[in-house]
Amino acid sequence: MTSTATSPSTPALRGARRAHTAAGSAVVGSALALAAAVALLAPAAPAYAAGNAVPTYEVKINLTAAALDGSHNPSATVKSAFGITGSAKSRSYSYYDTDARALDAEGWSVRLRHKDGSSFEETYKKRFPVTDGDIGAALTAANTAGFDSGDTNYDAEVDWGYAKQTLSFSNDKSHSASGYSGTTLPTSTTGRGWLVNDIPGKLADWRGTAWGTNTLKASRAHGPVTAKVYGGAWGASDDASIEVLPVVGASGTGTEYVVELSFKTDSYADAADLHGDAIAVAEANGWLYHGDILKTQLILDRY
């Protein structure tokens, strides 16, 4: 007797399976559509800025006139104590700002420098104070202002003086020195023109569209001053130097000598050691100036 039951391969069962599959696909499709709609309606994830910049360090300790010999050069004893072996190299520079020092008031400095035998160096620098040694807080404040690890146009550095630290971001450019010998600088008008033409965007629009450009156009050269720099290596730093800078006296006459001992390093720990060791050696020998002489401010004040 032949069974009337439908076998698994009968057309009726295959049709039922197709209907079931179609219904399942419809359900899955509806679920995917719903998920896509929810994703579109959900708030977008916040876009995070780049992380804080990673600074290098420059220890800057001022020495007194006792560190100089009769010709106003670092004495042999001072050179030996701090690993200074190089001969003197000259460099001249001026800072550009208005008479009211509008750039300085915003934490900006603009410098034109000429080292003997080199192109002109144009430096646009923004400073941020470091309070109670909290470099991290200063880096975060800088990040908020647009200076972060993603901006490769600026180099971050912590200047570590006797009692003060300052975080700075520098944008460096160059200009041909063709036609200029030694460390000669251009006229104030010519130098200002170069600096205005090369102004970086952050400064150009610092307080609004073209604020920095217009301020720099109204600036003048404060300087020039010409320093002698002696290089070497000491402790953890292979970039040690002593700069001797003659500046006009506070009364507008005579000459005073600013002596700055400096060490560059990439490491905070090394900078801390260099800072402590340099102060100890200078103090023990009677060369230490107990304070911080800020050359930018000094030159803006006196020229």
SEDRENDREN-431974 format. One record per residue (C-alpha): y negated, x, z negated; residue number from 1; residue in one letter. Coordinates in pm, 1 decimal. Layout:
N
         y         x         z  loti  rose
         Y         X         Z   NUM     A
...
% end
This chain:
303
         y         x         z  loti  rose
       0.0       0.0       0.0     1     M
    -332.7     136.0      97.2     2     T
    -592.3     170.5    -180.9     3     S
    -926.3      -0.9    -125.2     4     T
   -1111.6     235.1    -366.7     5     A
   -1384.8     444.1    -198.0     6     T
   -1306.6     816.6    -194.5     7     S
   -1575.3    1082.2    -280.2     8     P
   -1633.6    1144.4      87.6     9     S
   -1701.4     789.1     189.8    10     T
   -2036.5     701.8     352.6    11     P
   -2118.6     458.8      72.3    12     A
   -2106.0     725.9    -198.6    13     L
   -2298.1     979.2      12.0    14     R
   -2574.6     722.6      60.3    15     G
   -2593.7     658.8    -311.7    16     A
   -2625.4    1029.8    -379.8    17     R
   -2909.4    1062.4    -128.8    18     R
   -3092.9     776.1    -291.6    19     A
   -3048.8     934.9    -634.5    20     H
   -3172.8    1274.1    -507.3    21     T
   -3476.7    1117.0    -343.0    22     A
   -3563.8     934.3    -663.3    23     A
   -3530.1    1259.3    -862.0    24     G
   -3751.7    1448.3    -618.3    25     S
   -4013.9    1178.2    -648.6    26     A
   -4010.4    1209.8   -1027.5    27     V
   -4038.2    1589.8   -1010.0    28     V
   -4317.1    1564.8    -753.2    29     G
   -4509.2    1323.1    -974.4    30     S
   -4469.8    1555.3   -1272.5    31     A
   -4598.5    1853.6   -1075.4    32     L
   -4892.0    1653.0    -946.5    33     A
   -4976.8    1543.9   -1300.8    34     L
   -4956.1    1903.8   -1428.1    35     A
   -5186.0    2020.6   -1148.7    36     A
   -5436.7    1749.4   -1230.2    37     A
   -5433.4    1842.3   -1598.3    38     V
   -5486.7    2209.6   -1508.3    39     A
   -5786.4    2120.0   -1293.0    40     L
   -5941.7    1909.5   -1567.7    41     L
   -5879.4    2166.8   -1843.7    42     A
   -6171.2    2397.8   -1932.1    43     P
   -6159.1    2736.9   -1762.0    44     A
   -6067.1    3038.2   -1975.7    45     A
   -6377.3    3237.0   -2073.0    46     P
   -6455.3    3549.0   -1868.5    47     A
   -6469.7    3852.3   -2093.6    48     Y
   -6707.7    4141.3   -2033.1    49     A
   -6580.0    4497.0   -2007.7    50     A
   -6514.3    4678.5   -2333.1    51     G
   -6758.6    4900.9   -2515.6    52     N
   -6844.6    5231.2   -2354.3    53     A
   -6678.3    5548.4   -2480.7    54     V
   -6946.0    5807.7   -2563.4    55     P
   -6950.3    6183.2   -2567.9    56     T
   -7138.6    6362.9   -2846.3    57     Y
   -7419.0    6616.2   -2866.4    58     E
   -7501.1    6767.9   -3202.9    59     V
   -7869.4    6869.4   -3220.0    60     K
   -7994.5    7073.0   -3514.7    61     I
   -8349.0    7208.1   -3531.5    62     N
   -8415.8    7559.3   -3657.7    63     L
   -8736.5    7702.1   -3799.0    64     T
   -8946.2    7984.1   -3656.1    65     A
   -8745.8    8216.1   -3883.3    66     A
   -8470.0    8196.6   -3620.1    67     A
   -8693.6    8368.1   -3361.0    68     L
   -8782.1    8731.1   -3311.1    69     D
   -9130.8    8867.5   -3241.5    70     G
   -9108.9    8764.8   -2875.1    71     S
   -9018.7    8404.9   -2965.0    72     H
   -8658.3    8443.7   -2854.8    73     N
   -8357.6    8365.0   -3078.4    74     P
   -8289.3    8669.6   -3290.8    75     S
   -7973.6    8870.5   -3234.7    76     A
   -7843.6    8753.3   -3572.8    77     T
   -7893.5    8388.0   -3481.4    78     V
   -7722.1    8431.5   -3144.7    79     K
   -7425.4    8602.0   -3305.8    80     S
   -7395.7    8335.8   -3574.9    81     A
   -7367.9    8053.2   -3320.0    82     F
   -7180.1    8217.2   -3033.2    83     G
   -7480.1    8240.3   -2800.6    84     I
   -7408.7    8504.1   -2536.8    85     T
   -7597.1    8394.8   -2225.3    86     G
   -7933.4    8524.5   -2110.3    87     S
   -8240.0    8302.2   -2100.6    88     A
   -8264.1    8037.0   -1828.0    89     K
   -8588.2    7852.0   -1766.3    90     S
   -8640.2    7481.8   -1705.3    91     R
   -8953.8    7269.5   -1684.1    92     S
   -8982.8    6896.8   -1739.2    93     Y
   -9219.7    6604.2   -1783.1    94     S
   -9172.6    6252.3   -1916.4    95     Y
   -9328.2    5960.9   -1732.4    96     Y
   -9477.8    5669.2   -1923.9    97     D
   -9800.2    5471.1   -1946.5    98     T
  -10075.8    5578.3   -2186.4    99     D
   -9967.0    5288.4   -2409.0   100     A
   -9604.9    5414.9   -2384.3   101     R
   -9468.6    5083.0   -2261.2   102     A
   -9134.4    5231.5   -2152.8   103     L
   -9084.6    5409.3   -2483.4   104     D
   -9153.8    5085.4   -2670.7   105     A
   -8853.0    4933.2   -2493.4   106     E
   -8629.1    5229.0   -2573.0   107     G
   -8650.2    5379.0   -2223.3   108     W
   -8744.0    5731.8   -2122.4   109     S
   -8787.7    5867.0   -1770.9   110     V
   -8774.0    6243.9   -1719.8   111     R
   -8821.7    6473.3   -1421.8   112     L
   -8670.7    6819.1   -1479.9   113     R
   -8647.4    7133.6   -1269.2   114     H
   -8408.9    7415.1   -1355.3   115     K
   -8466.9    7746.8   -1184.6   116     D
   -8282.0    7751.5    -851.9   117     G
   -8166.5    7387.4    -869.8   118     S
   -8265.8    7048.9    -731.4   119     S
   -8494.5    6824.8    -935.1   120     F
   -8314.0    6610.3   -1192.6   121     E
   -8431.1    6251.0   -1243.0   122     E
   -8304.2    6098.4   -1567.6   123     T
   -8347.3    5733.8   -1669.9   124     Y
   -8229.6    5689.2   -2029.1   125     K
   -8196.2    5383.3   -2254.0   126     K
   -8167.5    5442.6   -2628.5   127     R
   -8004.1    5228.9   -2897.7   128     F
   -8042.8    5311.4   -3269.1   129     P
   -7738.1    5392.9   -3478.0   130     V
   -7777.9    5249.1   -3828.8   131     T
   -7592.3    5401.6   -4124.0   132     D
   -7359.8    5591.1   -3890.9   133     G
   -7216.6    5270.3   -3740.2   134     D
   -7168.8    5388.4   -3382.0   135     I
   -6940.3    5093.2   -3306.4   136     G
   -7216.1    4843.3   -3385.5   137     A
   -7457.9    5033.4   -3160.2   138     A
   -7202.5    5031.4   -2875.8   139     L
   -7155.8    4655.7   -2919.4   140     T
   -7532.3    4600.2   -2909.4   141     A
   -7547.6    4808.2   -2592.5   142     A
   -7262.2    4606.6   -2441.9   143     N
   -7456.3    4286.0   -2507.8   144     T
   -7749.2    4440.9   -2319.2   145     A
   -7526.7    4517.3   -2019.6   146     G
   -7423.6    4876.9   -2094.0   147     F
   -7043.8    4869.4   -2112.9   148     D
   -6739.4    5068.6   -2005.8   149     S
   -6744.5    4911.0   -1662.2   150     G
   -7084.7    5054.1   -1569.0   151     D
   -7008.0    5391.9   -1416.6   152     T
   -7372.8    5456.6   -1327.4   153     N
   -7456.7    5544.1   -1687.2   154     Y
   -7312.3    5807.7   -1919.8   155     D
   -7295.6    5715.7   -2287.8   156     A
   -7374.5    5983.6   -2546.3   157     E
   -7440.2    5994.3   -2918.3   158     V
   -7712.0    6242.3   -3013.9   159     D
   -7631.0    6357.7   -3367.6   160     W
   -7925.5    6519.8   -3540.0   161     G
   -7980.5    6650.4   -3891.4   162     Y
   -8009.1    6301.7   -4043.2   163     A
   -8025.8    6064.9   -3747.1   164     K
   -7792.6    5941.5   -3475.1   165     Q
   -7898.5    5774.1   -3150.2   166     T
   -7683.2    5620.0   -2878.0   167     L
   -7814.6    5672.1   -2526.9   168     S
   -7712.6    5570.3   -2174.3   169     F
   -7831.5    5803.6   -1897.1   170     S
   -7852.4    5745.5   -1524.5   171     N
   -7900.8    6078.7   -1346.7   172     D
   -8020.1    6128.1    -990.2   173     K
   -8145.3    6427.9    -794.5   174     S
   -8423.8    6511.5    -553.1   175     H
   -8451.5    6804.5    -318.4   176     S
   -8654.7    7099.1    -447.3   177     A
   -8730.7    7222.8     -97.4   178     S
   -9074.1    7382.5     -97.7   179     G
   -9079.9    7430.7    -477.3   180     Y
   -9002.9    7771.9    -627.2   181     S
   -8874.5    7858.7    -972.0   182     G
   -8917.6    7567.6   -1211.6   183     T
   -9235.7    7431.7   -1052.2   184     T
   -9286.6    7056.5   -1087.3   185     L
   -9467.1    6828.9    -838.9   186     P
   -9799.4    6663.2    -911.9   187     T
   -9788.9    6359.5   -1136.7   188     S
   -9845.0    6128.3    -839.2   189     T
   -9568.0    6282.9    -629.4   190     T
   -9318.3    6287.8    -913.3   191     G
   -9396.5    5928.1   -1003.2   192     R
   -9334.4    5825.9    -641.1   193     G
   -8989.4    5985.3    -644.4   194     W
   -8898.3    5819.5    -972.6   195     L
   -9019.5    5476.5    -862.2   196     V
   -8821.0    5499.5    -538.4   197     N
   -8500.2    5590.1    -725.0   198     D
   -8538.4    5355.5   -1023.2   199     I
   -8203.2    5198.8   -1125.5   200     P
   -8168.7    4821.8   -1134.0   201     G
   -8134.1    4787.6   -1511.0   202     K
   -8473.6    4947.7   -1569.0   203     L
   -8637.9    4793.5   -1262.5   204     A
   -8594.0    4439.3   -1399.1   205     D
   -8563.3    4515.8   -1770.9   206     W
   -8804.1    4253.7   -1906.4   207     R
   -8820.5    4045.7   -1592.5   208     G
   -8834.2    4088.8   -1219.1   209     T
   -8990.6    4427.8   -1131.8   210     A
   -9119.4    4485.9   -1486.3   211     W
   -8979.5    4839.4   -1499.6   212     G
   -9087.0    4919.3   -1145.4   213     T
   -9443.3    4806.6   -1207.3   214     N
   -9456.5    4985.1   -1542.7   215     T
   -9334.3    5309.3   -1389.3   216     L
   -9590.3    5272.8   -1109.1   217     K
   -9859.9    5265.1   -1378.7   218     A
   -9720.7    5572.6   -1557.0   219     S
   -9827.9    5935.4   -1554.3   220     R
   -9662.8    6268.4   -1628.0   221     A
   -9660.0    6373.1   -1994.8   222     H
   -9622.0    6747.2   -1963.1   223     G
   -9515.3    6969.7   -1808.0   224     P
   -9343.4    7186.9   -2062.8   225     V
   -9125.2    7489.5   -1987.6   226     T
   -8836.2    7591.0   -2210.6   227     A
   -8593.1    7879.5   -2227.3   228     K
   -8227.5    7797.9   -2284.4   229     V
   -7954.9    8035.0   -2403.1   230     Y
   -7588.4    7930.2   -2361.8   231     G
   -7257.5    8008.4   -2526.7   232     G
   -6960.9    7856.9   -2710.8   233     A
   -6901.3    7797.4   -3080.7   234     W
   -6623.6    7633.5   -3278.7   235     G
   -6487.4    7327.3   -3099.4   236     A
   -6764.9    7330.1   -2839.0   237     S
   -6754.7    7532.3   -2519.6   238     D
   -7107.4    7410.0   -2442.9   239     D
   -7335.2    7551.9   -2711.3   240     A
   -7701.2    7634.0   -2654.9   241     S
   -8032.0    7719.4   -2813.4   242     I
   -8346.6    7585.3   -2649.4   243     E
   -8685.2    7734.7   -2734.2   244     V
   -8967.4    7503.1   -2629.3   245     L
   -9334.2    7600.0   -2665.6   246     P
   -9557.9    7293.5   -2709.3   247     V
   -9929.8    7256.5   -2764.3   248     V
  -10027.5    7222.4   -3129.4   249     G
  -10094.9    6883.4   -3287.8   250     A
  -10470.3    6953.2   -3278.4   251     S
  -10456.5    7012.8   -2903.4   252     G
  -10487.3    7389.8   -2933.0   253     T
  -10250.8    7673.7   -3008.1   254     G
   -9875.1    7681.3   -2954.3   255     T
   -9584.7    7566.7   -3167.1   256     E
   -9220.9    7654.2   -3098.1   257     Y
   -8947.9    7392.6   -3119.3   258     V
   -8605.0    7552.0   -3163.2   259     V
   -8306.1    7326.6   -3097.3   260     E
   -7945.5    7429.8   -3152.3   261     L
   -7700.5    7199.2   -2973.3   262     S
   -7327.3    7154.5   -2917.0   263     F
   -7156.0    6914.1   -2676.8   264     K
   -6807.9    6769.7   -2725.5   265     T
   -6603.9    6464.3   -2627.8   266     D
   -6460.4    6419.2   -2977.0   267     S
   -6620.1    6244.6   -3275.2   268     Y
   -6410.0    6453.2   -3516.1   269     A
   -6518.3    6776.5   -3349.8   270     D
   -6881.5    6661.8   -3349.5   271     A
   -6861.0    6588.6   -3722.2   272     A
   -6720.1    6936.5   -3788.7   273     D
   -6982.2    7105.2   -3568.8   274     L
   -7259.4    6909.7   -3740.7   275     H
   -7148.2    7008.7   -4088.9   276     G
   -7072.0    7370.1   -4001.6   277     D
   -7398.2    7428.5   -3813.0   278     A
   -7606.4    7289.5   -4097.9   279     I
   -7417.8    7501.9   -4350.1   280     A
   -7464.1    7825.6   -4152.6   281     V
   -7830.5    7758.3   -4077.5   282     A
   -7901.2    7664.8   -4439.1   283     E
   -7726.4    7972.1   -4575.3   284     A
   -7939.1    8197.0   -4355.2   285     N
   -8272.5    8024.3   -4415.2   286     G
   -8303.7    7895.3   -4055.9   287     W
   -8254.6    7521.4   -4107.6   288     L
   -8532.7    7272.4   -4037.0   289     Y
   -8475.7    6981.0   -4274.8   290     H
   -8546.0    6696.2   -4037.6   291     G
   -8518.1    6575.3   -3679.9   292     D
   -8771.9    6674.5   -3413.8   293     I
   -8749.0    6428.1   -3125.6   294     L
   -8869.9    6619.9   -2820.3   295     K
   -8933.7    6309.2   -2610.8   296     T
   -9165.0    6163.6   -2873.9   297     Q
   -9333.7    6497.0   -2932.2   298     L
   -9414.3    6547.1   -2563.3   299     I
   -9532.8    6189.5   -2517.5   300     L
   -9759.2    6235.5   -2819.6   301     D
   -9912.2    6567.0   -2724.1   302     R
   -9945.5    6558.4   -2344.8   303     Y
% end
